[in-house]
């Protein structure tokens, strides 16, 4: 995806977020997370495809991106928290050795 395509995608996600609002999109996120769970369970047990799991990951990410907008473009804060959580898990893994 080009930088221009990324900008367009973000603008379109913001348009959707503005149209539906936080409550509706929170309910949509719950729905999409459930669908992702089902797709991943199916992929793991061999009854569903990787392609379906990828589609459901994309659905969840679209709505999560909308919440990053609702929370005033908190990408940096989210990335900082992700880094801390990954670092903590790596320490736990090291302790398991």
C-alpha positions as CSV (number, residue, x, y, z in Angstrom):
1,X,0.0,0.0,0.0
2,X,1.4,3.4,-1.0
3,X,1.6,6.3,1.4
4,X,-1.2,8.0,-0.5
5,X,-3.4,4.9,-0.2
6,X,-2.6,4.8,3.6
7,X,-3.7,8.4,3.9
8,X,-6.9,7.7,2.0
9,X,-7.7,4.7,4.1
10,X,-7.2,6.6,7.3
11,X,-9.5,9.4,6.0
12,X,-12.1,6.9,5.0
13,X,-11.9,5.2,8.4
14,X,-12.4,8.6,10.1
15,X,-15.4,9.3,7.9
16,X,-17.0,6.0,9.0
17,X,-16.1,6.7,12.6
18,X,-17.8,10.1,12.4
19,X,-20.9,8.7,10.7
20,X,-21.6,5.9,13.1
21,X,-20.2,7.2,16.4
22,X,-18.5,5.5,19.3
23,X,-21.3,3.4,20.7
24,X,-22.2,1.9,17.4
25,X,-18.6,1.2,16.5
26,X,-17.9,-0.3,19.9
27,X,-20.7,-2.8,19.3
28,X,-19.2,-3.4,15.8
29,X,-15.8,-4.0,17.4
30,X,-17.3,-6.6,19.8
31,X,-19.0,-8.3,16.8
32,X,-15.8,-8.3,14.7
33,X,-13.7,-9.6,17.6
34,X,-16.1,-12.5,17.9
35,X,-15.9,-13.2,14.2
36,X,-12.1,-13.1,14.4
37,X,-12.1,-15.5,17.3
38,X,-14.3,-18.0,15.3
39,X,-12.1,-17.7,12.2
40,X,-8.9,-18.3,14.2
41,X,-10.4,-21.2,16.0
42,X,-11.4,-22.6,12.7
43,X,-7.9,-22.0,11.2
44,X,-6.3,-23.7,14.2
45,X,-8.5,-26.8,14.1
46,X,-8.4,-27.0,10.3
47,X,-12.0,-26.1,9.5
48,X,-11.4,-22.6,8.2
49,X,-8.8,-20.9,6.0
50,X,-6.0,-18.5,6.6
51,X,-7.6,-16.1,4.1
52,X,-10.8,-15.9,6.2
53,X,-8.7,-15.2,9.3
54,X,-6.8,-12.5,7.5
55,X,-10.2,-10.9,6.4
56,X,-11.4,-10.9,10.0
57,X,-8.0,-9.4,11.3
58,X,-8.6,-6.6,8.8
59,X,-12.1,-6.0,10.0
60,X,-10.9,-5.7,13.6
61,X,-8.1,-3.4,12.6
62,X,-10.4,-1.1,10.7
63,X,-12.5,-0.6,13.8
64,X,-9.6,-0.4,16.2
65,X,-8.1,2.4,13.9
66,X,-11.4,4.2,14.3
67,X,-11.0,4.1,18.1
68,X,-7.5,5.4,17.8
69,X,-9.2,8.4,16.1
70,X,-11.9,8.7,18.8
71,X,-9.1,8.7,21.4
72,X,-7.5,11.7,19.6
73,X,-4.9,9.9,17.4
74,X,-3.3,8.0,20.2
75,X,-1.1,5.9,18.0
76,X,2.1,6.9,19.8
77,X,0.6,6.1,23.2
78,X,-0.7,2.7,21.9
79,X,2.7,1.9,20.5
80,X,4.5,2.8,23.7
81,X,2.1,0.5,25.7
82,X,2.6,-2.3,23.1
83,X,6.4,-1.9,23.4
84,X,6.2,-2.2,27.2
85,X,3.9,-5.2,27.0
86,X,6.2,-7.0,24.5
87,X,9.2,-6.2,26.6
88,X,7.5,-7.6,29.7
89,X,6.5,-10.8,27.9
90,X,10.0,-11.3,26.6
91,X,11.3,-11.0,30.2
92,X,8.7,-13.7,31.3
93,X,9.9,-15.9,28.5
94,X,13.5,-15.5,29.5
95,X,12.5,-16.4,33.1
96,X,10.9,-19.6,31.8
97,X,14.2,-21.0,30.6
